[in-house]
Amino acid sequence: MSVDPKRWLLVARILRPRGNKGEVAAELLTDFPHRLTEMKEVFVGVREGAPAAEPRAVGVTSCWLSQNHKGQAVFHFAGCDSISAAEKYRGLDVLLPIRQRVQLAAGQYFVDDLIGCTVFENCAASSPLASSPCSMGTAPALLGAVRDVQFTGEGVSGTPILVVDTHRGELLIPLAEDICRSIDVAARRIDANLPEGLRDLNKS
């Protein structure tokens, strides 16, 4: 049996035992790490990539963000009081039920919700003489599906980029309100108005 990733939120991945009291070091995989320090229970298992049993609930005695290793946290699970006990957690994912996901403000989206969305080019405002692929009418034209979301980098402000697989190859579309005019994660659909020259910019 494999775990359904749609039911679980991946927040950390356990790297190794830390110290000799049963603590484990974990790589943080969430934009909201501070809330982990308040958790009294999490789930451990493998969300993707390997057959696995259903994640199991584990009590959290304590959790804090590492000051020595940026992007890591230290968990001390209930009943885990030795290096050998901590070793059993190596490589496992720290998960939360999807219902515990943070509620984002309007206009903000989780990467998992964007990946796999179908992207359409909305040409309703285009001239019928334009050379756009959907210039024959006002119906949106299928571009492709979102494969990834790129970010400018930690501490650097900038617009995230949608990496869209199209029949002509990879297309990079800024995740900006004036370009991605409609995002419906429930319908798995994004409608975009591509600015003039964007395709040529992708070719350079």
mmCIF file of the C-alpha atoms, coordinates in Angstrom:
data_MODEL
# 
_entry.id   MODEL 
# 
loop_
_atom_site.group_PDB 
_atom_site.id 
_atom_site.type_symbol 
_atom_site.label_atom_id 
_atom_site.label_alt_id 
_atom_site.label_comp_id 
_atom_site.label_asym_id 
_atom_site.label_entity_id 
_atom_site.label_seq_id 
_atom_site.pdbx_PDB_ins_code 
_atom_site.Cartn_x 
_atom_site.Cartn_y 
_atom_site.Cartn_z 
_atom_site.occupancy 
_atom_site.B_iso_or_equiv 
_atom_site.pdbx_formal_charge 
_atom_site.auth_seq_id 
_atom_site.auth_comp_id 
_atom_site.auth_asym_id 
_atom_site.auth_atom_id 
_atom_site.pdbx_PDB_model_num 
ATOM 1   C CA . MET A 1 1   ? 0.000   0.000  0.000   1.00 0.00 ? 1   MET A CA 1 
ATOM 2   C CA . SER A 1 2   ? 1.268   3.504  -0.809  1.00 0.00 ? 2   SER A CA 1 
ATOM 3   C CA . VAL A 1 3   ? 0.348   6.613  1.130   1.00 0.00 ? 3   VAL A CA 1 
ATOM 4   C CA . ASP A 1 4   ? -1.963  9.051  -0.652  1.00 0.00 ? 4   ASP A CA 1 
ATOM 5   C CA . PRO A 1 5   ? -0.002  12.351 -0.658  1.00 0.00 ? 5   PRO A CA 1 
ATOM 6   C CA . LYS A 1 6   ? -3.234  14.319 -1.075  1.00 0.00 ? 6   LYS A CA 1 
ATOM 7   C CA . ARG A 1 7   ? -4.231  13.342 2.461   1.00 0.00 ? 7   ARG A CA 1 
ATOM 8   C CA . TRP A 1 8   ? -0.980  14.398 4.087   1.00 0.00 ? 8   TRP A CA 1 
ATOM 9   C CA . LEU A 1 9   ? 1.081   17.555 4.402   1.00 0.00 ? 9   LEU A CA 1 
ATOM 10  C CA . LEU A 1 10  ? 4.860   17.036 4.379   1.00 0.00 ? 10  LEU A CA 1 
ATOM 11  C CA . VAL A 1 11  ? 6.466   19.394 6.911   1.00 0.00 ? 11  VAL A CA 1 
ATOM 12  C CA . ALA A 1 12  ? 9.877   17.838 7.639   1.00 0.00 ? 12  ALA A CA 1 
ATOM 13  C CA . ARG A 1 13  ? 12.135  14.884 6.851   1.00 0.00 ? 13  ARG A CA 1 
ATOM 14  C CA . ILE A 1 14  ? 14.121  13.203 9.601   1.00 0.00 ? 14  ILE A CA 1 
ATOM 15  C CA . LEU A 1 15  ? 17.840  13.162 8.862   1.00 0.00 ? 15  LEU A CA 1 
ATOM 16  C CA . ARG A 1 16  ? 19.580  11.397 11.774  1.00 0.00 ? 16  ARG A CA 1 
ATOM 17  C CA . PRO A 1 17  ? 19.723  10.981 15.543  1.00 0.00 ? 17  PRO A CA 1 
ATOM 18  C CA . ARG A 1 18  ? 20.991  14.017 17.426  1.00 0.00 ? 18  ARG A CA 1 
ATOM 19  C CA . GLY A 1 19  ? 22.751  13.631 20.750  1.00 0.00 ? 19  GLY A CA 1 
ATOM 20  C CA . ASN A 1 20  ? 22.260  10.649 23.037  1.00 0.00 ? 20  ASN A CA 1 
ATOM 21  C CA . LYS A 1 21  ? 18.821  11.387 24.518  1.00 0.00 ? 21  LYS A CA 1 
ATOM 22  C CA . GLY A 1 22  ? 16.707  10.179 21.593  1.00 0.00 ? 22  GLY A CA 1 
ATOM 23  C CA . GLU A 1 23  ? 16.376  13.461 19.750  1.00 0.00 ? 23  GLU A CA 1 
ATOM 24  C CA . VAL A 1 24  ? 16.414  13.597 15.940  1.00 0.00 ? 24  VAL A CA 1 
ATOM 25  C CA . ALA A 1 25  ? 17.467  16.320 13.506  1.00 0.00 ? 25  ALA A CA 1 
ATOM 26  C CA . ALA A 1 26  ? 15.030  17.016 10.670  1.00 0.00 ? 26  ALA A CA 1 
ATOM 27  C CA . GLU A 1 27  ? 15.090  19.048 7.463   1.00 0.00 ? 27  GLU A CA 1 
ATOM 28  C CA . LEU A 1 28  ? 12.278  21.605 7.442   1.00 0.00 ? 28  LEU A CA 1 
ATOM 29  C CA . LEU A 1 29  ? 9.943   21.415 4.427   1.00 0.00 ? 29  LEU A CA 1 
ATOM 30  C CA . THR A 1 30  ? 7.351   23.992 5.411   1.00 0.00 ? 30  THR A CA 1 
ATOM 31  C CA . ASP A 1 31  ? 7.008   27.757 5.123   1.00 0.00 ? 31  ASP A CA 1 
ATOM 32  C CA . PHE A 1 32  ? 5.567   27.821 8.659   1.00 0.00 ? 32  PHE A CA 1 
ATOM 33  C CA . PRO A 1 33  ? 8.189   26.057 10.808  1.00 0.00 ? 33  PRO A CA 1 
ATOM 34  C CA . HIS A 1 34  ? 7.435   27.894 14.058  1.00 0.00 ? 34  HIS A CA 1 
ATOM 35  C CA . ARG A 1 35  ? 4.098   26.161 14.484  1.00 0.00 ? 35  ARG A CA 1 
ATOM 36  C CA . LEU A 1 36  ? 5.911   22.810 14.741  1.00 0.00 ? 36  LEU A CA 1 
ATOM 37  C CA . THR A 1 37  ? 7.360   23.954 18.055  1.00 0.00 ? 37  THR A CA 1 
ATOM 38  C CA . GLU A 1 38  ? 3.809   24.030 19.455  1.00 0.00 ? 38  GLU A CA 1 
ATOM 39  C CA . MET A 1 39  ? 2.755   20.594 18.183  1.00 0.00 ? 39  MET A CA 1 
ATOM 40  C CA . LYS A 1 40  ? 1.941   17.903 20.726  1.00 0.00 ? 40  LYS A CA 1 
ATOM 41  C CA . GLU A 1 41  ? 1.487   15.218 18.063  1.00 0.00 ? 41  GLU A CA 1 
ATOM 42  C CA . VAL A 1 42  ? 2.650   14.621 14.504  1.00 0.00 ? 42  VAL A CA 1 
ATOM 43  C CA . PHE A 1 43  ? 2.580   11.654 12.142  1.00 0.00 ? 43  PHE A CA 1 
ATOM 44  C CA . VAL A 1 44  ? 5.607   9.815  10.763  1.00 0.00 ? 44  VAL A CA 1 
ATOM 45  C CA . GLY A 1 45  ? 5.803   7.712  7.624   1.00 0.00 ? 45  GLY A CA 1 
ATOM 46  C CA . VAL A 1 46  ? 6.726   8.002  3.967   1.00 0.00 ? 46  VAL A CA 1 
ATOM 47  C CA . ARG A 1 47  ? 4.495   10.269 1.926   1.00 0.00 ? 47  ARG A CA 1 
ATOM 48  C CA . GLU A 1 48  ? 5.873   9.495  -1.546  1.00 0.00 ? 48  GLU A CA 1 
ATOM 49  C CA . GLY A 1 49  ? 8.296   7.285  -3.440  1.00 0.00 ? 49  GLY A CA 1 
ATOM 50  C CA . ALA A 1 50  ? 7.975   3.967  -1.673  1.00 0.00 ? 50  ALA A CA 1 
ATOM 51  C CA . PRO A 1 51  ? 5.277   1.538  -0.558  1.00 0.00 ? 51  PRO A CA 1 
ATOM 52  C CA . ALA A 1 52  ? 4.503   2.269  3.059   1.00 0.00 ? 52  ALA A CA 1 
ATOM 53  C CA . ALA A 1 53  ? 2.059   1.654  5.844   1.00 0.00 ? 53  ALA A CA 1 
ATOM 54  C CA . GLU A 1 54  ? -0.320  4.364  6.944   1.00 0.00 ? 54  GLU A CA 1 
ATOM 55  C CA . PRO A 1 55  ? 1.566   7.117  8.839   1.00 0.00 ? 55  PRO A CA 1 
ATOM 56  C CA . ARG A 1 56  ? 1.431   6.603  12.599  1.00 0.00 ? 56  ARG A CA 1 
ATOM 57  C CA . ALA A 1 57  ? 0.790   9.190  15.262  1.00 0.00 ? 57  ALA A CA 1 
ATOM 58  C CA . VAL A 1 58  ? 3.725   10.080 17.512  1.00 0.00 ? 58  VAL A CA 1 
ATOM 59  C CA . GLY A 1 59  ? 3.672   12.328 20.556  1.00 0.00 ? 59  GLY A CA 1 
ATOM 60  C CA . VAL A 1 60  ? 6.067   15.263 20.543  1.00 0.00 ? 60  VAL A CA 1 
ATOM 61  C CA . THR A 1 61  ? 7.822   15.883 23.855  1.00 0.00 ? 61  THR A CA 1 
ATOM 62  C CA . SER A 1 62  ? 9.600   18.936 22.460  1.00 0.00 ? 62  SER A CA 1 
ATOM 63  C CA . CYS A 1 63  ? 10.580  20.555 19.179  1.00 0.00 ? 63  CYS A CA 1 
ATOM 64  C CA . TRP A 1 64  ? 12.773  23.561 18.485  1.00 0.00 ? 64  TRP A CA 1 
ATOM 65  C CA . LEU A 1 65  ? 14.334  25.220 15.473  1.00 0.00 ? 65  LEU A CA 1 
ATOM 66  C CA . SER A 1 66  ? 18.072  24.653 15.218  1.00 0.00 ? 66  SER A CA 1 
ATOM 67  C CA . GLN A 1 67  ? 20.236  27.745 15.633  1.00 0.00 ? 67  GLN A CA 1 
ATOM 68  C CA . ASN A 1 68  ? 23.355  25.936 14.420  1.00 0.00 ? 68  ASN A CA 1 
ATOM 69  C CA . HIS A 1 69  ? 21.879  24.378 11.281  1.00 0.00 ? 69  HIS A CA 1 
ATOM 70  C CA . LYS A 1 70  ? 19.632  26.711 9.302   1.00 0.00 ? 70  LYS A CA 1 
ATOM 71  C CA . GLY A 1 71  ? 16.573  25.013 7.846   1.00 0.00 ? 71  GLY A CA 1 
ATOM 72  C CA . GLN A 1 72  ? 16.550  22.253 10.439  1.00 0.00 ? 72  GLN A CA 1 
ATOM 73  C CA . ALA A 1 73  ? 14.534  21.425 13.536  1.00 0.00 ? 73  ALA A CA 1 
ATOM 74  C CA . VAL A 1 74  ? 15.111  19.046 16.419  1.00 0.00 ? 74  VAL A CA 1 
ATOM 75  C CA . PHE A 1 75  ? 12.302  16.717 17.510  1.00 0.00 ? 75  PHE A CA 1 
ATOM 76  C CA . HIS A 1 76  ? 12.133  14.692 20.689  1.00 0.00 ? 76  HIS A CA 1 
ATOM 77  C CA . PHE A 1 77  ? 9.399   12.115 20.279  1.00 0.00 ? 77  PHE A CA 1 
ATOM 78  C CA . ALA A 1 78  ? 7.587   10.549 23.214  1.00 0.00 ? 78  ALA A CA 1 
ATOM 79  C CA . GLY A 1 79  ? 9.158   7.250  24.286  1.00 0.00 ? 79  GLY A CA 1 
ATOM 80  C CA . CYS A 1 80  ? 12.297  7.820  22.206  1.00 0.00 ? 80  CYS A CA 1 
ATOM 81  C CA . ASP A 1 81  ? 15.115  8.021  24.752  1.00 0.00 ? 81  ASP A CA 1 
ATOM 82  C CA . SER A 1 82  ? 18.203  6.530  23.099  1.00 0.00 ? 82  SER A CA 1 
ATOM 83  C CA . ILE A 1 83  ? 20.300  6.737  19.959  1.00 0.00 ? 83  ILE A CA 1 
ATOM 84  C CA . SER A 1 84  ? 19.119  3.302  18.844  1.00 0.00 ? 84  SER A CA 1 
ATOM 85  C CA . ALA A 1 85  ? 15.471  4.319  19.265  1.00 0.00 ? 85  ALA A CA 1 
ATOM 86  C CA . ALA A 1 86  ? 16.078  7.553  17.365  1.00 0.00 ? 86  ALA A CA 1 
ATOM 87  C CA . GLU A 1 87  ? 17.798  5.645  14.559  1.00 0.00 ? 87  GLU A CA 1 
ATOM 88  C CA . LYS A 1 88  ? 14.467  3.973  13.708  1.00 0.00 ? 88  LYS A CA 1 
ATOM 89  C CA . TYR A 1 89  ? 13.138  7.376  12.609  1.00 0.00 ? 89  TYR A CA 1 
ATOM 90  C CA . ARG A 1 90  ? 15.956  8.059  10.145  1.00 0.00 ? 90  ARG A CA 1 
ATOM 91  C CA . GLY A 1 91  ? 14.638  8.914  6.657   1.00 0.00 ? 91  GLY A CA 1 
ATOM 92  C CA . LEU A 1 92  ? 10.987  9.107  7.688   1.00 0.00 ? 92  LEU A CA 1 
ATOM 93  C CA . ASP A 1 93  ? 8.738   12.042 6.835   1.00 0.00 ? 93  ASP A CA 1 
ATOM 94  C CA . VAL A 1 94  ? 7.065   14.188 9.456   1.00 0.00 ? 94  VAL A CA 1 
ATOM 95  C CA . LEU A 1 95  ? 3.472   14.635 8.300   1.00 0.00 ? 95  LEU A CA 1 
ATOM 96  C CA . LEU A 1 96  ? 0.305   16.442 9.285   1.00 0.00 ? 96  LEU A CA 1 
ATOM 97  C CA . PRO A 1 97  ? -3.217  15.656 8.072   1.00 0.00 ? 97  PRO A CA 1 
ATOM 98  C CA . ILE A 1 98  ? -4.096  17.921 5.159   1.00 0.00 ? 98  ILE A CA 1 
ATOM 99  C CA . ARG A 1 99  ? -6.953  19.404 7.206   1.00 0.00 ? 99  ARG A CA 1 
ATOM 100 C CA . GLN A 1 100 ? -4.314  21.018 9.464   1.00 0.00 ? 100 GLN A CA 1 
ATOM 101 C CA . ARG A 1 101 ? -2.835  22.997 6.596   1.00 0.00 ? 101 ARG A CA 1 
ATOM 102 C CA . VAL A 1 102 ? -2.427  26.725 7.235   1.00 0.00 ? 102 VAL A CA 1 
ATOM 103 C CA . GLN A 1 103 ? -5.138  28.881 5.678   1.00 0.00 ? 103 GLN A CA 1 
ATOM 104 C CA . LEU A 1 104 ? -3.483  31.275 3.243   1.00 0.00 ? 104 LEU A CA 1 
ATOM 105 C CA . ALA A 1 105 ? -4.587  34.801 2.473   1.00 0.00 ? 105 ALA A CA 1 
ATOM 106 C CA . ALA A 1 106 ? -6.437  35.485 -0.773  1.00 0.00 ? 106 ALA A CA 1 
ATOM 107 C CA . GLY A 1 107 ? -4.086  35.391 -3.745  1.00 0.00 ? 107 GLY A CA 1 
ATOM 108 C CA . GLN A 1 108 ? -1.608  33.036 -2.053  1.00 0.00 ? 108 GLN A CA 1 
ATOM 109 C CA . TYR A 1 109 ? -1.248  29.387 -3.045  1.00 0.00 ? 109 TYR A CA 1 
ATOM 110 C CA . PHE A 1 110 ? 0.566   26.258 -1.959  1.00 0.00 ? 110 PHE A CA 1 
ATOM 111 C CA . VAL A 1 111 ? 3.074   24.898 -4.477  1.00 0.00 ? 111 VAL A CA 1 
ATOM 112 C CA . ASP A 1 112 ? 1.444   21.456 -4.272  1.00 0.00 ? 112 ASP A CA 1 
ATOM 113 C CA . ASP A 1 113 ? -1.857  22.999 -5.361  1.00 0.00 ? 113 ASP A CA 1 
ATOM 114 C CA . LEU A 1 114 ? -0.298  24.686 -8.411  1.00 0.00 ? 114 LEU A CA 1 
ATOM 115 C CA . ILE A 1 115 ? 1.734   21.733 -9.699  1.00 0.00 ? 115 ILE A CA 1 
ATOM 116 C CA . GLY A 1 116 ? -0.349  19.728 -12.151 1.00 0.00 ? 116 GLY A CA 1 
ATOM 117 C CA . CYS A 1 117 ? -2.782  22.560 -12.915 1.00 0.00 ? 117 CYS A CA 1 
ATOM 118 C CA . THR A 1 118 ? -3.731  22.948 -16.572 1.00 0.00 ? 118 THR A CA 1 
ATOM 119 C CA . VAL A 1 119 ? -2.822  26.357 -17.995 1.00 0.00 ? 119 VAL A CA 1 
ATOM 120 C CA . PHE A 1 120 ? -4.918  28.073 -20.662 1.00 0.00 ? 120 PHE A CA 1 
ATOM 121 C CA . GLU A 1 121 ? -4.100  31.238 -22.589 1.00 0.00 ? 121 GLU A CA 1 
ATOM 122 C CA . ASN A 1 122 ? -7.023  33.618 -22.356 1.00 0.00 ? 122 ASN A CA 1 
ATOM 123 C CA . CYS A 1 123 ? -7.203  35.636 -25.554 1.00 0.00 ? 123 CYS A CA 1 
ATOM 124 C CA . ALA A 1 124 ? -10.556 37.306 -25.035 1.00 0.00 ? 124 ALA A CA 1 
ATOM 125 C CA . ALA A 1 125 ? -8.940  40.720 -25.338 1.00 0.00 ? 125 ALA A CA 1 
ATOM 126 C CA . SER A 1 126 ? -6.769  39.841 -28.293 1.00 0.00 ? 126 SER A CA 1 
ATOM 127 C CA . SER A 1 127 ? -7.222  41.250 -31.760 1.00 0.00 ? 127 SER A CA 1 
ATOM 128 C CA . PRO A 1 128 ? -8.543  38.768 -34.351 1.00 0.00 ? 128 PRO A CA 1 
ATOM 129 C CA . LEU A 1 129 ? -5.540  39.748 -36.489 1.00 0.00 ? 129 LEU A CA 1 
ATOM 130 C CA . ALA A 1 130 ? -3.031  38.815 -33.810 1.00 0.00 ? 130 ALA A CA 1 
ATOM 131 C CA . SER A 1 131 ? -0.656  35.912 -34.299 1.00 0.00 ? 131 SER A CA 1 
ATOM 132 C CA . SER A 1 132 ? -1.585  34.315 -30.987 1.00 0.00 ? 132 SER A CA 1 
ATOM 133 C CA . PRO A 1 133 ? -2.408  30.570 -31.055 1.00 0.00 ? 133 PRO A CA 1 
ATOM 134 C CA . CYS A 1 134 ? -5.959  31.432 -29.987 1.00 0.00 ? 134 CYS A CA 1 
ATOM 135 C CA . SER A 1 135 ? -6.572  34.340 -32.332 1.00 0.00 ? 135 SER A CA 1 
ATOM 136 C CA . MET A 1 136 ? -9.290  32.437 -34.223 1.00 0.00 ? 136 MET A CA 1 
ATOM 137 C CA . GLY A 1 137 ? -11.719 33.108 -31.411 1.00 0.00 ? 137 GLY A CA 1 
ATOM 138 C CA . THR A 1 138 ? -12.129 34.069 -27.814 1.00 0.00 ? 138 THR A CA 1 
ATOM 139 C CA . ALA A 1 139 ? -12.020 30.546 -26.367 1.00 0.00 ? 139 ALA A CA 1 
ATOM 140 C CA . PRO A 1 140 ? -8.930  29.938 -24.195 1.00 0.00 ? 140 PRO A CA 1 
ATOM 141 C CA . ALA A 1 141 ? -6.186  27.855 -25.795 1.00 0.00 ? 141 ALA A CA 1 
ATOM 142 C CA . LEU A 1 142 ? -4.573  24.996 -23.932 1.00 0.00 ? 142 LEU A CA 1 
ATOM 143 C CA . LEU A 1 143 ? -0.917  25.718 -23.126 1.00 0.00 ? 143 LEU A CA 1 
ATOM 144 C CA . GLY A 1 144 ? 0.075   22.793 -20.922 1.00 0.00 ? 144 GLY A CA 1 
ATOM 145 C CA . ALA A 1 145 ? 0.468   21.749 -17.290 1.00 0.00 ? 145 ALA A CA 1 
ATOM 146 C CA . VAL A 1 146 ? 2.471   23.215 -14.432 1.00 0.00 ? 146 VAL A CA 1 
ATOM 147 C CA . ARG A 1 147 ? 5.482   21.008 -13.687 1.00 0.00 ? 147 ARG A CA 1 
ATOM 148 C CA . ASP A 1 148 ? 7.240   23.144 -11.104 1.00 0.00 ? 148 ASP A CA 1 
ATOM 149 C CA . VAL A 1 149 ? 7.279   26.524 -9.373  1.00 0.00 ? 149 VAL A CA 1 
ATOM 150 C CA . GLN A 1 150 ? 10.559  28.463 -9.238  1.00 0.00 ? 150 GLN A CA 1 
ATOM 151 C CA . PHE A 1 151 ? 11.413  31.064 -6.633  1.00 0.00 ? 151 PHE A CA 1 
ATOM 152 C CA . THR A 1 152 ? 13.982  33.848 -6.794  1.00 0.00 ? 152 THR A CA 1 
ATOM 153 C CA . GLY A 1 153 ? 15.773  32.681 -3.677  1.00 0.00 ? 153 GLY A CA 1 
ATOM 154 C CA . GLU A 1 154 ? 15.760  33.065 0.058   1.00 0.00 ? 154 GLU A CA 1 
ATOM 155 C CA . GLY A 1 155 ? 15.731  36.685 1.151   1.00 0.00 ? 155 GLY A CA 1 
ATOM 156 C CA . VAL A 1 156 ? 15.255  37.898 -2.424  1.00 0.00 ? 156 VAL A CA 1 
ATOM 157 C CA . SER A 1 157 ? 11.946  39.451 -3.376  1.00 0.00 ? 157 SER A CA 1 
ATOM 158 C CA . GLY A 1 158 ? 10.479  38.623 -6.738  1.00 0.00 ? 158 GLY A CA 1 
ATOM 159 C CA . THR A 1 159 ? 7.611   36.966 -8.542  1.00 0.00 ? 159 THR A CA 1 
ATOM 160 C CA . PRO A 1 160 ? 7.499   33.151 -8.511  1.00 0.00 ? 160 PRO A CA 1 
ATOM 161 C CA . ILE A 1 161 ? 7.664   31.481 -11.938 1.00 0.00 ? 161 ILE A CA 1 
ATOM 162 C CA . LEU A 1 162 ? 5.401   28.707 -13.180 1.00 0.00 ? 162 LEU A CA 1 
ATOM 163 C CA . VAL A 1 163 ? 7.277   26.076 -15.192 1.00 0.00 ? 163 VAL A CA 1 
ATOM 164 C CA . VAL A 1 164 ? 4.741   24.867 -17.748 1.00 0.00 ? 164 VAL A CA 1 
ATOM 165 C CA . ASP A 1 165 ? 5.278   21.855 -20.006 1.00 0.00 ? 165 ASP A CA 1 
ATOM 166 C CA . THR A 1 166 ? 3.774   22.627 -23.428 1.00 0.00 ? 166 THR A CA 1 
ATOM 167 C CA . HIS A 1 167 ? 3.828   20.785 -26.746 1.00 0.00 ? 167 HIS A CA 1 
ATOM 168 C CA . ARG A 1 168 ? 6.480   23.285 -27.855 1.00 0.00 ? 168 ARG A CA 1 
ATOM 169 C CA . GLY A 1 169 ? 8.659   22.737 -24.802 1.00 0.00 ? 169 GLY A CA 1 
ATOM 170 C CA . GLU A 1 170 ? 9.067   24.443 -21.457 1.00 0.00 ? 170 GLU A CA 1 
ATOM 171 C CA . LEU A 1 171 ? 7.336   27.799 -20.940 1.00 0.00 ? 171 LEU A CA 1 
ATOM 172 C CA . LEU A 1 172 ? 8.092   30.057 -17.957 1.00 0.00 ? 172 LEU A CA 1 
ATOM 173 C CA . ILE A 1 173 ? 5.157   32.183 -16.815 1.00 0.00 ? 173 ILE A CA 1 
ATOM 174 C CA . PRO A 1 174 ? 5.412   34.715 -13.979 1.00 0.00 ? 174 PRO A CA 1 
ATOM 175 C CA . LEU A 1 175 ? 2.866   34.072 -11.227 1.00 0.00 ? 175 LEU A CA 1 
ATOM 176 C CA . ALA A 1 176 ? 1.641   37.676 -11.325 1.00 0.00 ? 176 ALA A CA 1 
ATOM 177 C CA . GLU A 1 177 ? -1.945  38.894 -11.026 1.00 0.00 ? 177 GLU A CA 1 
ATOM 178 C CA . ASP A 1 178 ? -1.862  40.724 -14.362 1.00 0.00 ? 178 ASP A CA 1 
ATOM 179 C CA . ILE A 1 179 ? -0.694  37.551 -16.139 1.00 0.00 ? 179 ILE A CA 1 
ATOM 180 C CA . CYS A 1 180 ? -2.339  34.695 -14.239 1.00 0.00 ? 180 CYS A CA 1 
ATOM 181 C CA . ARG A 1 181 ? -5.772  36.282 -14.199 1.00 0.00 ? 181 ARG A CA 1 
ATOM 182 C CA . SER A 1 182 ? -7.681  33.312 -12.800 1.00 0.00 ? 182 SER A CA 1 
ATOM 183 C CA . ILE A 1 183 ? -6.407  30.492 -10.576 1.00 0.00 ? 183 ILE A CA 1 
ATOM 184 C CA . ASP A 1 184 ? -8.880  27.788 -9.550  1.00 0.00 ? 184 ASP A CA 1 
ATOM 185 C CA . VAL A 1 185 ? -6.984  25.146 -7.584  1.00 0.00 ? 185 VAL A CA 1 
ATOM 186 C CA . ALA A 1 186 ? -10.172 23.129 -7.016  1.00 0.00 ? 186 ALA A CA 1 
ATOM 187 C CA . ALA A 1 187 ? -10.709 22.854 -10.779 1.00 0.00 ? 187 ALA A CA 1 
ATOM 188 C CA . ARG A 1 188 ? -6.928  22.472 -11.322 1.00 0.00 ? 188 ARG A CA 1 
ATOM 189 C CA . ARG A 1 189 ? -7.002  25.337 -13.848 1.00 0.00 ? 189 ARG A CA 1 
ATOM 190 C CA . ILE A 1 190 ? -5.068  28.561 -14.473 1.00 0.00 ? 190 ILE A CA 1 
ATOM 191 C CA . ASP A 1 191 ? -6.106  31.140 -17.079 1.00 0.00 ? 191 ASP A CA 1 
ATOM 192 C CA . ALA A 1 192 ? -3.282  33.415 -18.215 1.00 0.00 ? 192 ALA A CA 1 
ATOM 193 C CA . ASN A 1 193 ? -2.916  36.474 -20.405 1.00 0.00 ? 193 ASN A CA 1 
ATOM 194 C CA . LEU A 1 194 ? 0.598   36.179 -21.813 1.00 0.00 ? 194 LEU A CA 1 
ATOM 195 C CA . PRO A 1 195 ? 2.269   39.537 -22.444 1.00 0.00 ? 195 PRO A CA 1 
ATOM 196 C CA . GLU A 1 196 ? 3.692   40.196 -25.890 1.00 0.00 ? 196 GLU A CA 1 
ATOM 197 C CA . GLY A 1 197 ? 7.192   38.819 -26.258 1.00 0.00 ? 197 GLY A CA 1 
ATOM 198 C CA . LEU A 1 198 ? 7.006   36.324 -23.385 1.00 0.00 ? 198 LEU A CA 1 
ATOM 199 C CA . ARG A 1 199 ? 7.439   33.321 -25.673 1.00 0.00 ? 199 ARG A CA 1 
ATOM 200 C CA . ASP A 1 200 ? 10.450  34.950 -27.349 1.00 0.00 ? 200 ASP A CA 1 
ATOM 201 C CA . LEU A 1 201 ? 11.945  35.661 -23.936 1.00 0.00 ? 201 LEU A CA 1 
ATOM 202 C CA . ASN A 1 202 ? 11.645  31.963 -23.093 1.00 0.00 ? 202 ASN A CA 1 
ATOM 203 C CA . LYS A 1 203 ? 13.600  31.081 -26.227 1.00 0.00 ? 203 LYS A CA 1 
ATOM 204 C CA . SER A 1 204 ? 16.551  33.309 -25.366 1.00 0.00 ? 204 SER A CA 1 
# 
